[in-house]
Amino acid sequence: MRIGLTGGIASGKSTVSRFLREAGAFVSDADEAARKVVLPGTPALDGIVAAFGRSLLLPDGMLDRAALGRVVFGDPDKLRQLESILHPAIRGYMKDEMDRAEAESPGRLIVADIPLLYETGQDKAYDGVLVVHVPHGLQVMRLMERNGMDEAEAERRIGLQMSLDEKKRRADWVVDNSGSLEDTRTQIVRWMTELPPA
């Protein structure tokens, strides 16, 4: 099976991802893929330079992410242009990675960890979606603690994504990450044993 994994900022998705790996699943991480597809010599990096200029390269040829962020921030057209370069590259990278994992270990659970799974319409590409959920108040508190921001900024950041309650409503399975780490790990192990065999 290929499962999509998603959640929201400060919901604990990376913790769940780690527990899935520990329990034997293969996890392909969209954030990791996003870093790999813009390494020097990649078509995506060449496309970014062609679209936005060589000033976005650091002296070692790596992408200056902060400079790129400043270029596209607040400019919807430029952001769309960037996404049209990055999204196909990231999806292609993840598909290749998952295909290899499936070929090496047929029957192993394959998980695609994608923060904006629903927002980018990728949920239909998977056999089901697992959502990491916490109540809104806890999400705000964790984000404030983790990033050292005030409540208004935490609410603003969370508001940029689809709400966790909406993701929960759409999910095939839900992990409640509001308790202890041990409680979350137990849910993951139980969930994996209850999945139908591939």
N, C-alpha and C positions, 0 to 999 in steps of 0.2 A: 504494500500500500504506500501511496504517497500522500502525506498529510501536510496541510499548510498550518503553520504555527504563527499566531499573532497575539497582540495585546495592545497596550498603550504605553506611553512614556511613564516610567516609574511604576509599572505594574509588576515587574519581576520576570519579564519574559526571558532575559538572559539566564536567570537562575533556573527556570524551567527547561530551557535549552540544554543547560549543563546536566541537569538530572536525566534528561532524555538520552544524552550521550552516554552517561554512566550506566543507564539501563540497557544499552546496546543498540540504540537507534543511530542511524547516520543522519547528521544534521548539516544541511547546506545553509549558510548564513548570508542573507542579502547584504548586510553591512560589510561583511568580509569581502564578498564578491565585488562590492562597489569600490573597495580599495584596490583590489587586484586588477580590475579592468582598466584602470587609469595609470598603471605602471608604465615607465618609459618603453616605447616601442609598440604599444598596443594601439589598435585602430581607434578605440574610444578617445585616448589621449590625443592622437593626431587630429581627430574630429573636433575636439575642444579647442585645440590650438588654432585650427583653421577657422573656427567660428568666432573665437574671442581674442586671439592674439598670443604671441610668444611671451608676452609679459607675465603670463600666468605660470610660467615654468621657473622653478628654483634653479640655482646654479648647477645642481647635480642632475637636472633633467626631470625631476619629480614635479608633480602638480602642486602648485601653491593653493591649497584648499581654501585658506582664509581669503586670498585675493579673489578666487573664483566666487566665493560666497558674496563678497562685496559687489561683484559685477552683476550677479543675478538677483540679489536681494531687492525686493520692491519693484522688480521689472518682470511682470508676468510673461511677456513675449520672450525675453532672454531665458527665463526659467523653463518655459516650454521647449525652447530650442535645446537647452542643456539636457532636459529629460528625454528628448527625442534621440539624443546620442547615447545617454547613459542607460536608460531602461532596457532597450533591446540587448545591449552588451551584458548587462547584469543577468537578465533572464537566460540568455544564451550560455553564459558561464555556469549558472546554477543548473541548467538542464544537463549540460555535459558532465558536471560533477555528479549529479544524481544518477545519470545513465551509467557512469563508470561504477558507482557504488552498487547499483542494482546488478550489473554484470558480474562483479566480484563476489557478491553475497546475495544470491537470489532468495527472496523471502524475508530479507531484513527490512525493518521499518525505515522508510525514508521520510525525513522531515525537512520542509522548506521553511526556514525562519525568516518571515517577511513582515517588518513593522507596519507597512501600509498595504497589507494584503487586500483588504476590502476596498480601500480608497482607490487602488489602482486596478480593481476589477480582476485580480488574479485568483480569487477564491474558487472559480469554476474550473480551474486547471488541476484541482486536487480531488482526491477521493473523499476528503472531508477536512474540516477546519477545527483545530483545537485553539480555544481562546483562553488566555491568562487574564483572570478578572480579579479586581479588588474594588471595594466601594470607593465612590468618588472622593470622599473626605480623606480616606487613607492615601489615595493616589496623590492628592494635593500635598498632604503632609510629607510623604516620602520624597516627592520632588523638591519641596522646600529644603528638606534636610540634606538630600543628596547634592543639590546644585547650589545651595546657599542663597536661594532667592526668596523674595517676599511672596505673600499669598496671591497678590494681584498678578504678578508675573507667572507664577505657577499655573494659575487658572487660565491665563492667556495661552501659555504653551499647550496645555491640555486641550484647550478649545480649538487648536489648529487641526486636531485629529478627530476622526469619528469617535463618539463616546464609547466607553467600555461597555455600558449597558446595551447599546445598540449592537456592538460586536457580539456580546453574550447572546442577544436575541437571535442573531444569525448563525451562531456556532453550532457545529455538530456535537462537540464536547467542550466542557468548561473546566478549567482548573481554578479553584478558589485559592488565591495566594495571599489571603489576608491573615492567615495563622502563622504557625512556626514553619521553619525550613523543613523540619522533619515531617510535618503534616503535608506540605506540598510534595515532598519526595514520595511519601506513601501513596498519595493520589496518582502520581505519575506511574509508579510501579503497578498499582492496581489497574489503571487505565490500559497499560500495555498488555497486561495478561488477559484483559477482557476483549481486546481487539480481535476481530475474526482473522484466521490465518490467511496469508497471501495466496 
